[in-house]
Each structure stands twice: as structure tokens, then as C-alpha cells.
């Protein structure tokens, strides 16, 4: 299925590395490219200002690969004359789409067209991609007790995963440990735990000692 988005933009005072999010306000210049009426198939565009140039990148925050075509037209800048084509943007990744050359002393203005396909084509251009972190379906916070022998089995793979999460060492936050102790009661001293405490969507768990167990509970939640 293919979706399209159109915008007219005038560039001025371009800030560096502007991240664009749905429903955000215009700051300097930005793109918001939303395909369809839901958050699915959403492609975000960020622009990185480099000397005399602007590089455009597609951010795929979905958990599926997408083919994206980014077409730019306008004045007071130069770009490749090659015909635009679909570029594969893997799930949860960032891919370079286009770089334009600014004309000295001129203010560039342009219009763009964005097309997104979730029906992947063998003709799509495959480019180097950069893995990004995305928000998990439910917020994840991992509390590390003072004597946590089993924490690495969860924290290390979670750190290497596509999901963002909060990591809090309780020996650095004694006031927070006191609050957690109230939640656990006197029968379960936190200092005696050798497993991580996971706050998942507001619920506390001490049995999610591996990444696999956490992902299973994340689906259930």
C-alpha cells in the first residue's frame, strides 16, 4: 500500500539536526510526514546542516521495513539530476535520502513529495542504515539493587535492543530505594534482592531477569 505527503517549505536560519515529530510546531524549518490516519507507517524526516549543504534523512520508527521515495523541487539550490527512486528504510532505522547544495547568498525554497510503500520492491535502492532507539509499547524502568548478580542478563541485551528505557542504580538513589521498600513491604528487603526490579507500565516485577522474559511480559501488558 502506498501513501503520499506534500509540503511547501521556505528555508531560512536552518538549525542543526532538527528532529521532526508528529504535531510538533514549526521551529526554523521542519518536516512532518505522516502516512495514513494512524501512527503506523509514519516516516519522520530530519535535516542535518553541513557547510553549504543540507542532508535529509528518513527515520522509520515502525517495526517493519518500508520503501520511501523523497522528491524535492524548488529554486536557489542544486541537487542530483537523477530520477528519484524508492529507497529501503529498514525498521527502526535512519537512512540518508538526499543532499542539496545551497547557492551562496540565496535563500532556497522548495516543495517536496513523499511516497511510502509497505509492499517492498526488489527494485528499491538498498543503502547503509543506522539503527535508532524507539519508544517501547510500555515505559520500561529498571532498578538495580546494590547486590544484583543477575542484572547483566537483562540490562546488557536491553541496552543493545531497539527500545529506550530508564536505568536507575539504587545505591545512587537511596530516597528512591526507600519508596520502593514501602511498596515491597518488610517481607522483601530490597538489599537482599540479587535480581533487577522492573517497572513496566507502573507494575513492579522481580522475576523478569532476562530480556526474553521482559519481552514476553511486554506483549502481555
C-alpha positions, 0 to 999 in steps of 0.5 A, a space after each residue: 500500500 502506498 501513501 503520499 505527503 506534500 509540503 511547501 517549505 521556505 528555508 531560512 536560519 536552518 538549525 542543526 539536526 532538527 528532529 521532526 515529530 508528529 504535531 510538533 510546531 514549526 521551529 526554523 524549518 521542519 518536516 512532518 510526514 505522516 502516512 495514513 490516519 494512524 501512527 503506523 507507517 509514519 516516516 519522520 524526516 530530519 535535516 542535518 546542516 553541513 557547510 553549504 549543504 543540507 542532508 535529509 534523512 528518513 527515520 522509520 520508527 515502525 517495526 517493519 521495513 518500508 520503501 520511501 521515495 523523497 522528491 524535492 523541487 524548488 529554486 536557489 539550490 542544486 541537487 542530483 539530476 537523477 530520477 528519484 527512486 524508492 529507497 529501503 528504510 529498514 525498521 527502526 532505522 535512519 537512512 540518508 535520502 538526499 543532499 542539496 547544495 545551497 547557492 551562496 547568498 540565496 535563500 532556497 525554497 522548495 516543495 517536496 513529495 513523499 511516497 511510502 510503500 509497505 509492499 517492498 520492491 526488489 527494485 528499491 535502492 538498498 543503502 547503509 542504515 543506522 539503527 535508532 532507539 524507539 519508544 517501547 509499547 510500555 515505559 520500561 524502568 529498571 532498578 538495580 539493587 546494590 547486590 544484583 548478580 543477575 542484572 547483566 542478563 537483562 540490562 546488557 541485551 536491553 541496552 543493545 535492543 531497539 527500545 529506550 528505557 530508564 536505568 536507575 542504580 539504587 545505591 545512587 538513589 537511596 530516597 528512591 530505594 526507600 519508596 520502593 521498600 514501602 511498596 515491597 513491604 518488610 517481607 522483601 528487603 530490597 538489599 537482599 534482592 540479587 535480581 533487577 526490579 522492573 517497572 513496566 507500565 507502573 507494575 513492579 516485577 522481580 522475576 523478569 531477569 532476562 530480556 526474553 522474559 521482559 519481552 514476553 511480559 511486554 506483549 502481555 501488558 
